């Protein structure tokens, strides 16, 4: 293997090949998880009128303290039929329109309400419990910016601001291909030397959660014709992700066949553990990732390279990988040649996140990895990262 690329350089080369996909209009209610291809602007002021923050009485602060007649009762969605005159009060529900002439709302619990009159024993401050028109956003202002990924809060904000549909990047079409004669589908009986194919389901789950429209191709045996046919099919997608067959063994067919099919290899081999033999190339705009066959290697490579590319294709402002800060619960030995991603459990403490490495860090131990919620970055170097040391980590969904 040629000199290995650094993790940072490999990630930069991947993102350097990404051209964001075209946009399409999507109803706000169906846009969760999508990435905006253009700023989304408010259709109305929010709130669209001065509204009450409390159940209480609308009045003028200048009339307090005092005894005021209640001349109307305002429900949400049913404004008063007239303005409020000096010396009057109107009952009002939370979210109700504060009538013209009123400048404050006093909560129910601060008044005595009897015989359609209220008694107020202390002064009210002008503006109390009134939500001003446009206090959250003004019509025409940006509600959610281009490049943001839409979660529940963003969807709610868009809907509240009257935005019916948004321009989102098209979902990337991702083809996933597992290779190896030894692979069988879960649920089938295993023959001698066979194992269940897990990488396809693993990668599909990870990339669907990143906004991709995934297609899992049938796993192929170590046969050139079968490989070539499956790879040709996968190259029609925006992204092709293979697992297995990218090392230097006699049955590692993927890289040579991809070259024959016109894929220009950008790199092969990264100074990272697990995942060293990962490859990346392009053909006519299709991004092609060759991931190692060990399940944990596929998982880590997907998090480091494929997921950020899928988000970048959608125009995400920060495609990642985005690291968080935490503290090691126990020491981790460093690797002198490669950055290492250590699987760890996560627990909260008074001074932040604590990361506890799981036992069994070998790249085939996917069940041990399933107990982890984080990938801790142990930069290459001598010695160890001590217990209690601050580190960076990637959350695992």
NUVOLO-271436 format. One record per residue (C-alpha): residue number from 1; chain; x, y, z. Coordinates in nm, 3 decimals, m for minus. Layout:
% NUVOLO-271436
   k c       u       v       w
 NUM A       X       Y       Z
...
//
This chain:
% NUVOLO-271436
   k c       u       v       w
   1 A   0.000   0.000   0.000
   2 A   0.128   0.349  m0.089
   3 A   0.183   0.610   0.180
   4 A  m0.138   0.654   0.376
   5 A  m0.330   0.979   0.365
   6 A  m0.400   1.155   0.693
   7 A  m0.759   1.141   0.811
   8 A  m0.802   1.518   0.765
   9 A  m0.661   1.511   0.410
  10 A  m0.882   1.219   0.307
  11 A  m1.191   1.392   0.442
  12 A  m1.097   1.712   0.258
  13 A  m1.052   1.522  m0.069
  14 A  m1.396   1.364  m0.035
  15 A  m1.573   1.695   0.028
  16 A  m1.370   1.855  m0.251
  17 A  m1.542   1.625  m0.502
  18 A  m1.897   1.702  m0.387
  19 A  m2.128   1.912  m0.604
  20 A  m2.459   1.982  m0.424
  21 A  m2.765   1.833  m0.590
  22 A  m3.045   2.036  m0.749
  23 A  m3.333   2.158  m0.534
  24 A  m3.698   2.057  m0.530
  25 A  m4.003   2.203  m0.358
  26 A  m4.120   2.004  m0.056
  27 A  m4.423   2.056   0.169
  28 A  m4.311   2.165   0.514
  29 A  m4.489   1.875   0.678
  30 A  m4.285   1.630   0.468
  31 A  m3.949   1.809   0.500
  32 A  m3.814   1.665   0.826
  33 A  m3.452   1.565   0.785
  34 A  m3.414   1.755   0.457
  35 A  m3.157   2.030   0.393
  36 A  m3.270   2.372   0.271
  37 A  m3.140   2.474  m0.071
  38 A  m3.250   2.836  m0.017
  39 A  m3.333   3.062   0.277
  40 A  m3.693   3.019   0.397
  41 A  m3.868   3.351   0.467
  42 A  m4.160   3.423   0.697
  43 A  m4.492   3.478   0.520
  44 A  m4.635   3.678   0.813
  45 A  m4.530   3.860   1.125
  46 A  m4.509   3.619   1.416
  47 A  m4.709   3.671   1.626
  48 A  m4.931   3.823   1.352
  49 A  m5.099   4.049   1.611
  50 A  m5.031   4.162   1.969
  51 A  m5.133   3.860   2.175
  52 A  m5.174   3.771   2.539
  53 A  m4.910   3.556   2.706
  54 A  m5.148   3.468   2.993
  55 A  m5.508   3.398   3.081
  56 A  m5.609   3.726   3.242
  57 A  m5.744   4.072   3.167
  58 A  m5.639   4.323   2.904
  59 A  m5.626   4.681   3.033
  60 A  m5.429   5.004   3.038
  61 A  m5.141   5.015   3.285
  62 A  m5.236   5.374   3.367
  63 A  m5.570   5.251   3.511
  64 A  m5.401   5.042   3.779
  65 A  m5.438   4.995   4.068
  66 A  m5.817   5.028   4.063
  67 A  m6.154   4.874   4.006
  68 A  m6.250   4.819   3.640
  69 A  m6.564   4.688   3.464
  70 A  m6.514   4.384   3.239
  71 A  m6.676   4.485   2.908
  72 A  m6.586   4.178   2.697
  73 A  m6.436   3.829   2.714
  74 A  m6.181   3.746   2.440
  75 A  m6.112   3.387   2.336
  76 A  m5.820   3.277   2.117
  77 A  m5.927   3.324   1.758
  78 A  m6.217   3.553   1.852
  79 A  m6.100   3.916   1.879
  80 A  m6.306   4.178   2.062
  81 A  m6.555   4.369   1.850
  82 A  m6.429   4.709   1.961
  83 A  m6.134   4.889   2.115
  84 A  m6.079   4.908   2.488
  85 A  m6.161   5.251   2.630
  86 A  m5.989   5.411   2.933
  87 A  m6.118   5.273   3.262
  88 A  m6.221   4.935   3.115
  89 A  m6.089   4.580   3.116
  90 A  m6.151   4.279   2.892
  91 A  m6.107   3.917   2.988
  92 A  m5.858   3.746   2.757
  93 A  m5.730   3.392   2.698
  94 A  m5.370   3.300   2.626
  95 A  m5.307   3.371   2.257
  96 A  m5.604   3.607   2.230
  97 A  m5.574   3.935   2.039
  98 A  m5.492   4.221   2.275
  99 A  m5.754   4.484   2.182
 100 A  m5.662   4.826   2.053
 101 A  m5.639   5.066   2.347
 102 A  m5.498   4.804   2.585
 103 A  m5.126   4.797   2.663
 104 A  m5.096   4.524   2.927
 105 A  m5.242   4.198   3.052
 106 A  m5.274   4.110   3.420
 107 A  m5.296   3.737   3.505
 108 A  m5.617   3.597   3.655
 109 A  m5.450   3.512   3.984
 110 A  m5.357   3.876   4.051
 111 A  m5.711   4.016   4.049
 112 A  m6.041   3.970   4.229
 113 A  m6.309   3.903   3.966
 114 A  m6.661   3.959   4.097
 115 A  m6.991   4.073   3.941
 116 A  m6.819   4.144   3.607
 117 A  m6.575   4.381   3.769
 118 A  m6.211   4.327   3.864
 119 A  m6.018   4.475   4.151
 120 A  m5.644   4.535   4.104
 121 A  m5.446   4.618   4.415
 122 A  m5.106   4.700   4.261
 123 A  m4.972   4.880   3.957
 124 A  m4.923   4.698   3.629
 125 A  m4.618   4.772   3.413
 126 A  m4.696   4.877   3.058
 127 A  m4.636   4.586   2.817
 128 A  m4.668   4.316   3.083
 129 A  m4.771   3.980   2.936
 130 A  m4.824   4.120   2.585
 131 A  m4.647   3.947   2.297
 132 A  m4.583   4.223   2.042
 133 A  m4.667   4.173   1.676
 134 A  m4.355   4.044   1.497
 135 A  m4.172   3.990   1.826
 136 A  m4.044   3.651   1.702
 137 A  m3.997   3.727   1.333
 138 A  m4.116   3.986   1.080
 139 A  m4.270   3.897   0.744
 140 A  m3.993   3.853   0.490
 141 A  m3.721   3.778   0.743
 142 A  m3.529   3.449   0.731
 143 A  m3.686   3.178   0.946
 144 A  m3.435   2.902   0.863
 145 A  m3.121   2.965   0.650
 146 A  m2.997   2.780   0.345
 147 A  m2.788   2.476   0.437
 148 A  m2.974   2.401   0.761
 149 A  m3.104   2.050   0.820
 150 A  m3.468   2.055   0.927
 151 A  m3.554   1.906   1.264
 152 A  m3.869   1.937   1.472
 153 A  m3.796   2.293   1.592
 154 A  m3.724   2.417   1.239
 155 A  m4.037   2.251   1.098
 156 A  m4.245   2.410   1.374
 157 A  m4.093   2.753   1.311
 158 A  m4.160   2.733   0.938
 159 A  m4.519   2.624   0.986
 160 A  m4.584   2.896   1.245
 161 A  m4.441   3.158   1.010
 162 A  m4.682   3.054   0.736
 163 A  m4.432   2.875   0.513
 164 A  m4.618   2.605   0.323
 165 A  m4.331   2.460   0.124
 166 A  m3.954   2.494   0.110
 167 A  m3.682   2.440  m0.148
 168 A  m3.473   2.141  m0.043
 169 A  m3.186   1.961  m0.209
 170 A  m3.293   1.639  m0.374
 171 A  m3.229   1.332  m0.160
 172 A  m2.908   1.160  m0.278
 173 A  m2.966   0.818  m0.429
 174 A  m2.722   0.579  m0.264
 175 A  m2.661   0.225  m0.387
 176 A  m2.510  m0.015  m0.132
 177 A  m2.331  m0.333  m0.236
 178 A  m2.182  m0.597  m0.007
 179 A  m1.932  m0.838  m0.162
 180 A  m1.810  m1.184  m0.061
 181 A  m1.887  m1.546  m0.139
 182 A  m1.921  m1.615   0.234
 183 A  m2.221  m1.384   0.285
 184 A  m2.573  m1.503   0.357
 185 A  m2.887  m1.306   0.435
 186 A  m2.992  m1.299   0.802
 187 A  m3.243  m1.575   0.868
 188 A  m3.102  m1.817   0.612
 189 A  m2.916  m2.128   0.731
 190 A  m2.538  m2.092   0.734
 191 A  m2.315  m2.336   0.551
 192 A  m1.950  m2.411   0.634
 193 A  m1.741  m2.093   0.638
 194 A  m2.039  m1.863   0.585
 195 A  m2.143  m1.555   0.785
 196 A  m2.445  m1.331   0.788
 197 A  m2.427  m1.014   0.580
 198 A  m2.461  m0.715   0.815
 199 A  m2.289  m0.426   0.639
 200 A  m2.567  m0.359   0.390
 201 A  m2.826  m0.309   0.662
 202 A  m2.580  m0.112   0.876
 203 A  m2.491   0.129   0.595
 204 A  m2.850   0.167   0.477
 205 A  m2.963   0.261   0.827
 206 A  m2.682   0.514   0.875
 207 A  m2.728   0.682   0.539
 208 A  m3.108   0.688   0.543
 209 A  m3.079   0.874   0.875
 210 A  m2.861   1.127   0.690
 211 A  m3.127   1.198   0.429
 212 A  m3.029   0.948   0.158
 213 A  m3.267   0.743  m0.053
 214 A  m3.093   0.407  m0.022
 215 A  m3.104   0.096  m0.239
 216 A  m2.944  m0.222  m0.107
 217 A  m2.824  m0.431  m0.400
 218 A  m2.808  m0.811  m0.358
 219 A  m2.474  m0.922  m0.214
 220 A  m2.239  m1.069  m0.477
 221 A  m1.998  m1.362  m0.465
 222 A  m1.629  m1.324  m0.546
 223 A  m1.684  m1.351  m0.920
 224 A  m1.573  m1.089  m1.174
 225 A  m1.886  m1.102  m1.388
 226 A  m2.118  m1.075  m1.087
 227 A  m1.912  m0.791  m0.944
 228 A  m1.902  m0.603  m1.274
 229 A  m2.278  m0.628  m1.329
 230 A  m2.358  m0.512  m0.974
 231 A  m2.106  m0.227  m0.986
 232 A  m2.243  m0.102  m1.320
 233 A  m2.590  m0.093  m1.169
 234 A  m2.467   0.088  m0.859
 235 A  m2.282   0.351  m1.062
 236 A  m2.616   0.489  m1.186
 237 A  m2.677   0.630  m0.836
 238 A  m2.542   0.955  m0.692
 239 A  m2.331   0.753  m0.447
 240 A  m2.212   0.393  m0.463
 241 A  m2.092   0.235  m0.139
 242 A  m1.935  m0.110  m0.146
 243 A  m1.816  m0.317   0.148
 244 A  m1.540  m0.575   0.118
 245 A  m1.303  m0.647  m0.167
 246 A  m1.086  m0.333  m0.139
 247 A  m0.770  m0.480   0.014
 248 A  m0.490  m0.673  m0.163
 249 A  m0.606  m1.034  m0.142
 250 A  m0.671  m1.258  m0.445
 251 A  m1.048  m1.216  m0.407
 252 A  m1.042  m0.837  m0.364
 253 A  m1.191  m0.744  m0.701
 254 A  m1.364  m0.412  m0.639
 255 A  m1.093  m0.154  m0.708
 256 A  m0.968  m0.308  m1.034
 257 A  m1.322  m0.346  m1.168
 258 A  m1.414   0.008  m1.073
 259 A  m1.112   0.134  m1.268
 260 A  m1.223  m0.073  m1.569
 261 A  m1.566   0.087  m1.541
 262 A  m1.421   0.437  m1.561
 263 A  m1.399   0.532  m1.193
 264 A  m1.110   0.768  m1.122
 265 A  m0.963   0.671  m0.787
 266 A  m0.896   0.976  m0.567
 267 A  m0.731   0.780  m0.286
 268 A  m0.684   0.436  m0.138
 269 A  m0.562   0.396   0.217
 270 A  m0.603   0.629   0.512
 271 A  m0.400   0.643   0.833
 272 A  m0.698   0.551   1.049
 273 A  m0.795   0.247   1.256
 274 A  m1.027   0.077   1.181
 275 A  m1.076   0.143   0.811
 276 A  m0.724   0.175   0.666
 277 A  m0.796   0.024   0.320
 278 A  m1.092   0.254   0.243
 279 A  m1.100   0.379  m0.116
 280 A  m1.273   0.675  m0.279
 281 A  m1.325   0.766  m0.643
 282 A  m1.559   0.946  m0.884
 283 A  m1.722   0.878  m1.218
 284 A  m1.935   1.140  m1.395
 285 A  m2.040   1.296  m1.066
 286 A  m2.105   0.965  m0.889
 287 A  m1.913   0.936  m0.562
 288 A  m1.775   0.585  m0.508
 289 A  m1.669   0.459  m0.165
 290 A  m1.502   0.121  m0.118
 291 A  m1.528   0.032   0.250
 292 A  m1.355  m0.259   0.427
 293 A  m1.557  m0.572   0.490
 294 A  m1.523  m0.593   0.868
 295 A  m1.846  m0.449   1.007
 296 A  m1.689  m0.204   1.253
 297 A  m1.454  m0.081   0.980
 298 A  m1.756  m0.018   0.757
 299 A  m1.935   0.162   1.039
 300 A  m1.641   0.389   1.119
 301 A  m1.561   0.460   0.753
 302 A  m1.923   0.549   0.691
 303 A  m1.922   0.799   0.978
 304 A  m1.591   0.955   0.874
 305 A  m1.638   0.974   0.497
 306 A  m1.973   0.866   0.354
 307 A  m2.217   1.038   0.588
 308 A  m2.046   1.380   0.548
 309 A  m2.049   1.337   0.169
 310 A  m2.421   1.254   0.170
 311 A  m2.495   1.564   0.378
 312 A  m2.269   1.780   0.160
 313 A  m2.454   1.661  m0.151
 314 A  m2.765   1.807   0.012
 315 A  m2.589   2.139   0.069
 316 A  m2.551   2.108   0.447
 317 A  m2.357   2.401   0.588
 318 A  m2.165   2.175   0.827
 319 A  m2.161   1.823   0.681
 320 A  m1.916   1.704   0.944
 321 A  m1.799   1.488   1.092
 322 A  m1.883   1.710   1.390
 323 A  m1.694   1.620   1.705
 324 A  m1.812   1.675   2.063
 325 A  m1.599   1.718   2.374
 326 A  m1.582   1.464   2.654
 327 A  m1.355   1.308   2.915
 328 A  m1.209   0.955   2.921
 329 A  m1.317   0.724   3.201
 330 A  m1.011   0.505   3.150
 331 A  m0.680   0.523   2.967
 332 A  m0.654   0.453   2.592
 333 A  m0.327   0.346   2.431
 334 A  m0.239   0.549   2.123
 335 A  m0.136   0.407   1.785
 336 A   0.197   0.543   1.659
 337 A   0.102   0.525   1.289
 338 A  m0.274   0.586   1.272
 339 A  m0.551   0.789   1.427
 340 A  m0.785   0.551   1.602
 341 A  m1.160   0.565   1.660
 342 A  m1.233   0.391   1.990
 343 A  m1.586   0.270   2.060
 344 A  m1.715   0.396   2.396
 345 A  m2.019   0.419   2.614
 346 A  m2.142   0.765   2.712
 347 A  m2.257   0.878   3.054
 348 A  m2.328   1.218   3.200
 349 A  m2.146   1.366   3.498
 350 A  m2.144   1.698   3.682
 351 A  m1.855   1.823   3.467
 352 A  m1.976   1.692   3.131
 353 A  m1.973   1.378   2.920
 354 A  m1.769   1.079   3.035
 355 A  m1.657   0.824   2.775
 356 A  m1.596   0.464   2.880
 357 A  m1.425   0.248   2.614
 358 A  m1.599  m0.085   2.558
 359 A  m1.409  m0.412   2.582
 360 A  m1.333  m0.570   2.245
 361 A  m1.210  m0.308   1.999
 362 A  m1.134  m0.545   1.711
 363 A  m1.289  m0.446   1.379
 364 A  m1.502  m0.760   1.345
 365 A  m1.672  m0.714   1.686
 366 A  m1.993  m0.543   1.577
 367 A  m2.190  m0.674   1.877
 368 A  m1.938  m0.512   2.114
 369 A  m1.965  m0.193   1.907
 370 A  m2.343  m0.202   1.943
 371 A  m2.295  m0.132   2.315
 372 A  m2.118   0.195   2.229
 373 A  m2.271   0.538   2.171
 374 A  m1.956   0.722   2.064
 375 A  m1.639   0.700   1.857
 376 A  m1.355   0.856   2.055
 377 A  m1.076   1.005   1.844
 378 A  m0.735   0.895   1.971
 379 A  m0.485   1.090   1.757
 380 A  m0.181   0.899   1.641
 381 A   0.119   0.920   1.869
 382 A   0.320   0.750   2.139
 383 A   0.206   0.652   2.488
 384 A  m0.154   0.681   2.595
 385 A  m0.444   0.915   2.657
 386 A  m0.482   0.916   3.035
 387 A  m0.800   0.858   3.233
 388 A  m0.969   1.193   3.283
 389 A  m0.810   1.348   2.973
 390 A  m1.028   1.565   2.750
 391 A  m1.095   1.411   2.407
 392 A  m1.313   1.461   2.102
 393 A  m1.577   1.210   1.999
 394 A  m1.842   1.144   1.735
 395 A  m2.187   1.044   1.861
 396 A  m2.326   0.722   1.715
 397 A  m2.693   0.739   1.623
//
